[in-house]
Amino acid sequence: MSQFNVTVFWMGTNDQTKANQRIAVDAGTTVRGALSKAGVPTDNVVINVNRVKGSLDKEVGPNDQISVTPTNLKGAAAIDFSEILAWGKGEVKIGEGLVEKALAERAKKGAEQHLAIIDELIDVMQAEATTANAAVAAAEKALAKAVAAKAELEYASAQLSAGNPFSLLGLSGRKHEAAYYCSRMGCAVPASNSSVWATSAPAEK
């Protein structure tokens, strides 16, 4: 049975080895099977496959990216995200009492976790960049191929207008029909290396 790789992002852990895993699965494996192999829970979670809401029973494909977020998260509360961002810049002024000091310590710990989260999400960013760059490369390749095909068609069309049907026959994969058309015109089929078969103008010397 053939195998391929998928990536599992588990948002419910601080363990980097669990948070981002690339695992090999058999063809026909479901999202549930992939998560079980990765040791990621399948209860009380939201599943996204390639950034689209997914189902546990959906079969995964090569290089799929599965994001799993727990639905039973409990908020830490008590501090604003702005206080986390401001920590270490001399801008956090929560107060001087014991509760305020505890909140300041919580902001400090939150800032440390914030940095760790950013570090983890760099893997997500790199994976998205790889997907986006591959799509751009494929699109550029397809565009170049289409532009080249259009140029050949324009040349063959111009040759047809000038009375040469062989360029278009060669371009369209109908070279074998040349004998039929030549018999109707009462001429011999041009040699295979004849310039009349060309689908582009000769290179300038």
Phi and psi restraints in degrees (value plus and minus 20) as a CYANA .aco file:
   2 SER   PHI     -93.7   -53.7
   2 SER   PSI     132.5   172.5
   3 GLN   PHI    -145.0  -105.0
   3 GLN   PSI     138.1   178.1
   4 PHE   PHI    -171.3  -131.3
   4 PHE   PSI     149.7   189.7
   5 ASN   PHI    -119.9   -79.9
   5 ASN   PSI     125.1   165.1
   6 VAL   PHI    -152.2  -112.2
   6 VAL   PSI     138.9   178.9
   7 THR   PHI    -132.7   -92.7
   7 THR   PSI     113.0   153.0
   8 VAL   PHI    -136.5   -96.5
   8 VAL   PSI     102.4   142.4
   9 PHE   PHI    -126.9   -86.9
   9 PHE   PSI      95.1   135.1
  10 TRP   PHI    -127.2   -87.2
  10 TRP   PSI      92.5   132.5
  11 MET   PHI    -105.0   -65.0
  11 MET   PSI     -17.4    22.6
  12 GLY   PHI    -123.8   -83.8
  12 GLY   PSI       4.6    44.6
  13 THR   PHI    -166.6  -126.6
  13 THR   PSI     135.0   175.0
  14 ASN   PHI    -118.5   -78.5
  14 ASN   PSI     -22.0    18.0
  15 ASP   PHI    -102.0   -62.0
  15 ASP   PSI      91.2   131.2
  16 GLN   PHI     -80.5   -40.5
  16 GLN   PSI     -51.9   -11.9
  17 THR   PHI     -87.6   -47.6
  17 THR   PSI     -44.4    -4.4
  18 LYS   PHI    -114.4   -74.4
  18 LYS   PSI     -48.1    -8.1
  19 ALA   PHI     -90.0   -50.0
  19 ALA   PSI     -50.1   -10.1
  20 ASN   PHI    -162.0  -122.0
  20 ASN   PSI      85.2   125.2
  21 GLN   PHI    -147.0  -107.0
  21 GLN   PSI     118.4   158.4
  22 ARG   PHI    -132.9   -92.9
  22 ARG   PSI      94.9   134.9
  23 ILE   PHI    -143.5  -103.5
  23 ILE   PSI     135.1   175.1
  24 ALA   PHI    -115.3   -75.3
  24 ALA   PSI     112.2   152.2
  25 VAL   PHI    -150.5  -110.5
  25 VAL   PSI     138.3   178.3
  26 ASP   PHI     -99.9   -59.9
  26 ASP   PSI     130.6   170.6
  27 ALA   PHI     -77.3   -37.3
  27 ALA   PSI     117.0   157.0
  28 GLY   PHI      74.4   114.4
  28 GLY   PSI     -24.7    15.3
  29 THR   PHI     -89.0   -49.0
  29 THR   PSI     118.5   158.5
  30 THR   PHI    -108.2   -68.2
  30 THR   PSI     148.9   188.9
  31 VAL   PHI     -77.9   -37.9
  31 VAL   PSI     -61.4   -21.4
  32 ARG   PHI     -78.9   -38.9
  32 ARG   PSI     -63.4   -23.4
  33 GLY   PHI     -85.5   -45.5
  33 GLY   PSI     -59.5   -19.5
  34 ALA   PHI     -85.5   -45.5
  34 ALA   PSI     -61.9   -21.9
  35 LEU   PHI     -87.0   -47.0
  35 LEU   PSI     -59.2   -19.2
  36 SER   PHI     -82.4   -42.4
  36 SER   PSI     -60.9   -20.9
  37 LYS   PHI     -85.3   -45.3
  37 LYS   PSI     -52.7   -12.7
  38 ALA   PHI    -103.4   -63.4
  38 ALA   PSI     -25.2    14.8
  39 GLY   PHI      54.4    94.4
  39 GLY   PSI       9.0    49.0
  40 VAL   PHI    -126.4   -86.4
  40 VAL   PSI     114.5   154.5
  41 PRO   PHI     -80.4   -40.4
  41 PRO   PSI     132.2   172.2
  42 THR   PHI    -137.6   -97.6
  42 THR   PSI     -20.1    19.9
  43 ASP   PHI    -122.2   -82.2
  43 ASP   PSI     125.6   165.6
  44 ASN   PHI      34.5    74.5
  44 ASN   PSI      26.7    66.7
  45 VAL   PHI    -155.1  -115.1
  45 VAL   PSI     138.3   178.3
  46 VAL   PHI    -129.0   -89.0
  46 VAL   PSI     110.3   150.3
  47 ILE   PHI    -128.6   -88.6
  47 ILE   PSI     112.4   152.4
  48 ASN   PHI    -147.0  -107.0
  48 ASN   PSI     110.9   150.9
  49 VAL   PHI    -134.9   -94.9
  49 VAL   PSI      96.8   136.8
  50 ASN   PHI      34.9    74.9
  50 ASN   PSI      24.0    64.0
  51 ARG   PHI      51.6    91.6
  51 ARG   PSI     -12.1    27.9
  52 VAL   PHI    -138.1   -98.1
  52 VAL   PSI     118.6   158.6
  53 LYS   PHI     -73.0   -33.0
  53 LYS   PSI     108.3   148.3
  54 GLY   PHI    -138.7   -98.7
  54 GLY   PSI     156.3   196.3
  55 SER   PHI    -139.9   -99.9
  55 SER   PSI     126.0   166.0
  56 LEU   PHI     -83.7   -43.7
  56 LEU   PSI     -45.0    -5.0
  57 ASP   PHI    -113.0   -73.0
  57 ASP   PSI     -19.7    20.3
  58 LYS   PHI     -95.3   -55.3
  58 LYS   PSI     119.0   159.0
  59 GLU   PHI     -95.1   -55.1
  59 GLU   PSI     119.0   159.0
  60 VAL   PHI    -106.2   -66.2
  60 VAL   PSI     138.7   178.7
  61 GLY   PHI    -142.4  -102.4
  61 GLY   PSI     152.0   192.0
  62 PRO   PHI     -76.0   -36.0
  62 PRO   PSI     111.7   151.7
  63 ASN   PHI      45.1    85.1
  63 ASN   PSI      -1.4    38.6
  64 ASP   PHI     -81.7   -41.7
  64 ASP   PSI     128.3   168.3
  65 GLN   PHI    -134.4   -94.4
  65 GLN   PSI      96.8   136.8
  66 ILE   PHI    -128.9   -88.9
  66 ILE   PSI      96.7   136.7
  67 SER   PHI    -123.2   -83.2
  67 SER   PSI     111.3   151.3
  68 VAL   PHI    -144.8  -104.8
  68 VAL   PSI     100.6   140.6
  69 THR   PHI    -140.9  -100.9
  69 THR   PSI     108.4   148.4
  70 PRO   PHI     -89.1   -49.1
  70 PRO   PSI     126.6   166.6
  71 THR   PHI    -119.5   -79.5
  71 THR   PSI     -24.8    15.2
  72 ASN   PHI    -127.7   -87.7
  72 ASN   PSI      13.3    53.3
  73 LEU   PHI     -88.9   -48.9
  73 LEU   PSI     122.7   162.7
  74 LYS   PHI    -128.2   -88.2
  74 LYS   PSI     106.4   146.4
  75 GLY   PHI     -89.3   -49.3
  75 GLY   PSI     124.3   164.3
  76 ALA   PHI     -97.7   -57.7
  76 ALA   PSI     -59.2   -19.2
  77 ALA   PHI      40.1    80.1
  77 ALA   PSI    -194.3  -154.3
  78 ALA   PHI      57.7    97.7
  78 ALA   PSI     -45.9    -5.9
  79 ILE   PHI    -149.0  -109.0
  79 ILE   PSI     132.6   172.6
  80 ASP   PHI    -108.5   -68.5
  80 ASP   PSI     133.7   173.7
  81 PHE   PHI     -81.0   -41.0
  81 PHE   PSI     -51.1   -11.1
  82 SER   PHI     -82.3   -42.3
  82 SER   PSI     -52.5   -12.5
  83 GLU   PHI     -89.8   -49.8
  83 GLU   PSI     -53.9   -13.9
  84 ILE   PHI     -86.1   -46.1
  84 ILE   PSI     -64.3   -24.3
  85 LEU   PHI     -85.0   -45.0
  85 LEU   PSI     -53.6   -13.6
  86 ALA   PHI    -102.6   -62.6
  86 ALA   PSI     -32.9     7.1
  87 TRP   PHI     -81.1   -41.1
  87 TRP   PSI     114.3   154.3
  88 GLY   PHI      69.6   109.6
  88 GLY   PSI     -22.6    17.4
  89 LYS   PHI    -126.2   -86.2
  89 LYS   PSI     -14.8    25.2
  90 GLY   PHI      54.4    94.4
  90 GLY   PSI      -2.0    38.0
  91 GLU   PHI    -128.4   -88.4
  91 GLU   PSI     -26.9    13.1
  92 VAL   PHI    -106.8   -66.8
  92 VAL   PSI      97.7   137.7
  93 LYS   PHI    -150.5  -110.5
  93 LYS   PSI      69.1   109.1
  94 ILE   PHI    -114.7   -74.7
  94 ILE   PSI     -43.7    -3.7
  95 GLY   PHI     116.8   156.8
  95 GLY   PSI    -193.6  -153.6
  96 GLU   PHI    -140.8  -100.8
  96 GLU   PSI     -28.4    11.6
  97 GLY   PHI     -93.8   -53.8
  97 GLY   PSI     154.0   194.0
  98 LEU   PHI     -83.2   -43.2
  98 LEU   PSI     -60.8   -20.8
  99 VAL   PHI     -83.5   -43.5
  99 VAL   PSI     -62.9   -22.9
 100 GLU   PHI     -84.3   -44.3
 100 GLU   PSI     -60.1   -20.1
 101 LYS   PHI     -84.1   -44.1
 101 LYS   PSI     -58.8   -18.8
 102 ALA   PHI     -84.4   -44.4
 102 ALA   PSI     -59.8   -19.8
 103 LEU   PHI     -86.0   -46.0
 103 LEU   PSI     -57.6   -17.6
 104 ALA   PHI     -83.6   -43.6
 104 ALA   PSI     -59.9   -19.9
 105 GLU   PHI     -85.5   -45.5
 105 GLU   PSI     -57.4   -17.4
 106 ARG   PHI     -85.3   -45.3
 106 ARG   PSI     -58.7   -18.7
 107 ALA   PHI     -83.7   -43.7
 107 ALA   PSI     -59.0   -19.0
 108 LYS   PHI     -83.1   -43.1
 108 LYS   PSI     -66.9   -26.9
 109 LYS   PHI     -84.1   -44.1
 109 LYS   PSI     -57.8   -17.8
 110 GLY   PHI     -82.8   -42.8
 110 GLY   PSI     -58.4   -18.4
 111 ALA   PHI     -85.4   -45.4
 111 ALA   PSI     -58.0   -18.0
 112 GLU   PHI     -85.2   -45.2
 112 GLU   PSI     -61.6   -21.6
 113 GLN   PHI     -87.7   -47.7
 113 GLN   PSI     -55.8   -15.8
 114 HIS   PHI     -77.5   -37.5
 114 HIS   PSI     -66.1   -26.1
 115 LEU   PHI     -82.9   -42.9
 115 LEU   PSI     -61.4   -21.4
 116 ALA   PHI     -84.0   -44.0
 116 ALA   PSI     -58.3   -18.3
 117 ILE   PHI     -86.0   -46.0
 117 ILE   PSI     -63.4   -23.4
 118 ILE   PHI     -79.3   -39.3
 118 ILE   PSI     -62.0   -22.0
 119 ASP   PHI     -81.6   -41.6
 119 ASP   PSI     -62.1   -22.1
 120 GLU   PHI     -85.2   -45.2
 120 GLU   PSI     -59.7   -19.7
 121 LEU   PHI     -94.7   -54.7
 121 LEU   PSI     -32.4     7.6
 122 ILE   PHI     -80.7   -40.7
 122 ILE   PSI     -56.0   -16.0
 123 ASP   PHI     -82.1   -42.1
 123 ASP   PSI     -60.9   -20.9
 124 VAL   PHI     -84.0   -44.0
 124 VAL   PSI     -64.2   -24.2
 125 MET   PHI     -80.5   -40.5
 125 MET   PSI     -62.6   -22.6
 126 GLN   PHI     -86.1   -46.1
 126 GLN   PSI     -59.4   -19.4
 127 ALA   PHI     -84.9   -44.9
 127 ALA   PSI     -62.3   -22.3
 128 GLU   PHI     -85.0   -45.0
 128 GLU   PSI     -58.7   -18.7
 129 ALA   PHI     -84.5   -44.5
 129 ALA   PSI     -60.3   -20.3
 130 THR   PHI     -81.6   -41.6
 130 THR   PSI     -64.5   -24.5
 131 THR   PHI     -84.0   -44.0
 131 THR   PSI     -65.2   -25.2
 132 ALA   PHI     -85.2   -45.2
 132 ALA   PSI     -63.8   -23.8
 133 ASN   PHI     -85.1   -45.1
 133 ASN   PSI     -57.8   -17.8
 134 ALA   PHI     -85.0   -45.0
 134 ALA   PSI     -59.4   -19.4
 135 ALA   PHI     -85.7   -45.7
 135 ALA   PSI     -61.4   -21.4
 136 VAL   PHI     -83.8   -43.8
 136 VAL   PSI     -64.3   -24.3
 137 ALA   PHI     -82.0   -42.0
 137 ALA   PSI     -62.4   -22.4
 138 ALA   PHI     -85.4   -45.4
 138 ALA   PSI     -59.7   -19.7
 139 ALA   PHI     -87.0   -47.0
 139 ALA   PSI     -61.1   -21.1
 140 GLU   PHI     -84.6   -44.6
 140 GLU   PSI     -59.6   -19.6
 141 LYS   PHI     -85.4   -45.4
 141 LYS   PSI     -63.5   -23.5
 142 ALA   PHI     -85.0   -45.0
 142 ALA   PSI     -59.0   -19.0
 143 LEU   PHI     -85.0   -45.0
 143 LEU   PSI     -64.3   -24.3
 144 ALA   PHI     -81.3   -41.3
 144 ALA   PSI     -59.2   -19.2
 145 LYS   PHI     -86.4   -46.4
 145 LYS   PSI     -61.3   -21.3
 146 ALA   PHI     -87.1   -47.1
 146 ALA   PSI     -61.0   -21.0
 147 VAL   PHI     -82.8   -42.8
 147 VAL   PSI     -62.6   -22.6
 148 ALA   PHI     -84.5   -44.5
 148 ALA   PSI     -61.3   -21.3
 149 ALA   PHI     -84.2   -44.2
 149 ALA   PSI     -59.2   -19.2
 150 LYS   PHI     -84.4   -44.4
 150 LYS   PSI     -61.8   -21.8
 151 ALA   PHI     -84.0   -44.0
 151 ALA   PSI     -59.9   -19.9
 152 GLU   PHI     -85.3   -45.3
 152 GLU   PSI     -60.7   -20.7
 153 LEU   PHI     -84.3   -44.3
 153 LEU   PSI     -61.2   -21.2
 154 GLU   PHI     -82.1   -42.1
 154 GLU   PSI     -60.7   -20.7
 155 TYR   PHI     -86.1   -46.1
 155 TYR   PSI     -66.2   -26.2
 156 ALA   PHI     -83.4   -43.4
 156 ALA   PSI     -56.9   -16.9
 157 SER   PHI     -86.0   -46.0
 157 SER   PSI     -60.3   -20.3
 158 ALA   PHI     -84.8   -44.8
 158 ALA   PSI     -58.2   -18.2
 159 GLN   PHI     -85.2   -45.2
 159 GLN   PSI     -59.3   -19.3
 160 LEU   PHI     -83.3   -43.3
 160 LEU   PSI     -62.3   -22.3
 161 SER   PHI     -82.5   -42.5
 161 SER   PSI     -49.4    -9.4
 162 ALA   PHI    -105.5   -65.5
 162 ALA   PSI     -19.1    20.9
 163 GLY   PHI      80.6   120.6
 163 GLY   PSI     -15.8    24.2
 164 ASN   PHI    -123.7   -83.7
 164 ASN   PSI      88.2   128.2
 165 PRO   PHI    -105.9   -65.9
 165 PRO   PSI     -32.5     7.5
 166 PHE   PHI     -92.4   -52.4
 166 PHE   PSI     -51.7   -11.7
 167 SER   PHI     -80.5   -40.5
 167 SER   PSI     -65.5   -25.5
 168 LEU   PHI     -88.4   -48.4
 168 LEU   PSI     -58.3   -18.3
 169 LEU   PHI     -81.5   -41.5
 169 LEU   PSI     -62.5   -22.5
 170 GLY   PHI     -86.7   -46.7
 170 GLY   PSI     -61.8   -21.8
 171 LEU   PHI     -83.5   -43.5
 171 LEU   PSI     -60.0   -20.0
 172 SER   PHI    -107.6   -67.6
 172 SER   PSI     -13.1    26.9
 173 GLY   PHI      51.7    91.7
 173 GLY   PSI       7.9    47.9
 174 ARG   PHI    -137.0   -97.0
 174 ARG   PSI       8.7    48.7
 175 LYS   PHI     -79.9   -39.9
 175 LYS   PSI     -49.8    -9.8
 176 HIS   PHI     -86.6   -46.6
 176 HIS   PSI     -35.9     4.1
 177 GLU   PHI    -105.6   -65.6
 177 GLU   PSI     -23.2    16.8
 178 ALA   PHI     -79.3   -39.3
 178 ALA   PSI     -58.6   -18.6
 179 ALA   PHI     -80.3   -40.3
 179 ALA   PSI     -59.5   -19.5
 180 TYR   PHI     -83.1   -43.1
 180 TYR   PSI     -67.6   -27.6
 181 TYR   PHI     -88.7   -48.7
 181 TYR   PSI     -56.0   -16.0
 182 CYS   PHI     -88.0   -48.0
 182 CYS   PSI     -55.7   -15.7
 183 SER   PHI     -84.7   -44.7
 183 SER   PSI     -54.5   -14.5
 184 ARG   PHI     -90.6   -50.6
 184 ARG   PSI     -52.5   -12.5
 185 MET   PHI    -107.9   -67.9
 185 MET   PSI     -32.0     8.0
 186 GLY   PHI      54.6    94.6
 186 GLY   PSI      14.0    54.0
 187 CYS   PHI    -150.9  -110.9
 187 CYS   PSI     146.0   186.0
 188 ALA   PHI     -98.7   -58.7
 188 ALA   PSI     132.7   172.7
 189 VAL   PHI     -88.1   -48.1
 189 VAL   PSI     110.2   150.2
 190 PRO   PHI     -78.3   -38.3
 190 PRO   PSI     128.5   168.5
 191 ALA   PHI     -79.5   -39.5
 191 ALA   PSI     130.5   170.5
 192 SER   PHI     -82.3   -42.3
 192 SER   PSI     -43.4    -3.4
 193 ASN   PHI    -117.7   -77.7
 193 ASN   PSI      -6.5    33.5
 194 SER   PHI     -91.5   -51.5
 194 SER   PSI     126.0   166.0
 195 SER   PHI     -86.8   -46.8
 195 SER   PSI     -35.4     4.6
 196 VAL   PHI     -88.8   -48.8
 196 VAL   PSI     -38.3     1.7
 197 TRP   PHI    -104.3   -64.3
 197 TRP   PSI     -31.7     8.3
 198 ALA   PHI     -78.8   -38.8
 198 ALA   PSI     123.3   163.3
 199 THR   PHI    -129.9   -89.9
 199 THR   PSI     -11.2    28.8
 200 SER   PHI    -170.0  -130.0
 200 SER   PSI     136.9   176.9
 201 ALA   PHI     -85.2   -45.2
 201 ALA   PSI     125.7   165.7
 202 PRO   PHI     -82.2   -42.2
 202 PRO   PSI     126.2   166.2
 203 ALA   PHI     -84.5   -44.5
 203 ALA   PSI     119.7   159.7
 204 GLU   PHI     -93.3   -53.3
 204 GLU   PSI     117.6   157.6
